[in-house]
Amino acid sequence: MMDNPLREIKKKTEHKIINMLKTIFDPEIPVDIYELGLIYEIKIDDEINVGIEMTLTSPNCPVAETLPKEVEDKVGEVHGVKTSKVNIVFDPPWDKDMMSEEAKLDLGMI
């Protein structure tokens, strides 16, 4: 059975988006926002418009104004992405358990 070409494009695009997200770092914690667990969801529609649900380490995060814009801009630069929109959510609230094993290891937590 042949794979759906659109699904394949979305999968490759999502992979490129994740790689881009791994270049964006939280200024307070020396770990990228993807490994920190700040990205809750990446939605890609059939026109390759991207919606990202993300959170911040806290609602008072010093980069609350700039980080979502940086994510939106950098994801928008990914080849094939038509538009990108970031939605900040605080439910569920972020905590250190959302970090990847790699991030915990980098921070000496395991």
C-alpha positions as CSV (number, residue, x, y, z in Angstrom):
1,M,0.0,0.0,0.0
2,M,1.4,3.4,-0.9
3,D,1.8,6.0,1.8
4,N,-0.2,9.2,1.6
5,P,2.2,11.8,0.0
6,L,0.7,14.6,2.1
7,R,1.1,12.6,5.3
8,E,4.8,12.0,4.3
9,I,5.3,15.8,3.7
10,K,3.7,16.6,7.1
11,K,5.9,14.0,8.8
12,K,9.1,15.4,7.2
13,T,8.0,19.0,8.0
14,E,7.3,18.1,11.6
15,H,10.8,16.6,11.8
16,K,12.3,19.8,10.4
17,I,10.2,21.9,12.8
18,I,11.4,19.8,15.8
19,N,15.0,20.3,14.7
20,M,14.4,24.1,14.5
21,L,12.8,24.1,17.9
22,K,15.9,22.4,19.3
23,T,17.9,25.6,18.3
24,I,15.8,27.8,20.7
25,F,16.9,27.9,24.3
26,D,15.2,29.0,27.5
27,P,17.4,31.9,28.7
28,E,17.2,30.7,32.4
29,I,17.8,27.0,31.8
30,P,20.5,26.0,29.3
31,V,18.3,23.4,27.5
32,D,16.4,23.8,24.3
33,I,12.6,24.4,24.5
34,Y,11.8,21.1,22.9
35,E,13.8,19.0,25.3
36,L,12.5,21.1,28.2
37,G,9.0,19.9,27.3
38,L,7.6,23.4,26.6
39,I,6.2,22.3,23.2
40,Y,2.9,20.5,23.8
41,E,1.6,20.0,20.3
42,I,2.6,20.7,16.7
43,K,-0.3,20.8,14.3
44,I,0.2,20.9,10.5
45,D,-2.8,21.3,8.3
46,D,-3.0,20.2,4.6
47,E,-1.7,23.6,3.4
48,I,1.3,23.2,5.8
49,N,0.2,26.0,8.1
50,V,1.7,25.2,11.5
51,G,0.1,25.7,14.9
52,I,2.2,25.2,17.9
53,E,0.8,24.8,21.4
54,M,3.5,25.6,23.9
55,T,3.9,26.7,27.5
56,L,6.5,28.7,29.4
57,T,8.4,27.5,32.5
58,S,6.2,30.0,34.4
59,P,3.6,32.7,33.6
60,N,6.0,35.3,34.8
61,C,8.8,34.0,32.5
62,P,11.1,36.9,31.5
63,V,10.8,35.9,27.8
64,A,7.0,35.6,27.8
65,E,6.8,38.4,25.3
66,T,9.7,37.4,23.0
67,L,10.0,33.6,23.1
68,P,6.6,32.8,21.4
69,K,7.5,35.3,18.6
70,E,10.9,33.7,18.2
71,V,9.3,30.3,17.9
72,E,6.8,31.6,15.4
73,D,9.5,33.3,13.3
74,K,11.9,30.4,13.3
75,V,9.2,27.8,12.5
76,G,8.0,30.1,9.7
77,E,11.5,29.9,8.2
78,V,11.3,26.1,7.9
79,H,11.3,25.1,4.3
80,G,7.7,24.3,3.2
81,V,5.9,26.0,6.1
82,K,3.3,28.5,4.8
83,T,2.4,30.1,8.1
84,S,3.2,29.5,11.8
85,K,1.2,30.5,14.8
86,V,2.0,29.9,18.5
87,N,-0.6,29.5,21.1
88,I,0.6,29.8,24.7
89,V,-1.2,27.7,27.2
90,F,-0.7,27.2,30.9
91,D,-2.8,24.1,31.3
92,P,-1.3,21.8,32.2
93,P,1.3,23.9,33.9
94,W,4.9,23.0,33.1
95,D,7.0,21.2,35.6
96,K,10.4,19.5,35.5
97,D,8.8,16.1,34.9
98,M,8.0,17.2,31.3
99,M,11.7,17.5,30.5
100,S,13.2,14.7,28.3
101,E,15.7,12.3,29.9
102,E,18.4,14.1,27.8
103,A,17.5,17.5,29.4
104,K,17.5,16.0,32.9
105,L,20.9,14.5,32.2
106,D,22.2,17.8,30.9
107,L,21.1,19.6,34.0
108,G,22.5,16.9,36.3
109,M,19.0,15.8,37.6
110,I,19.6,12.1,36.9
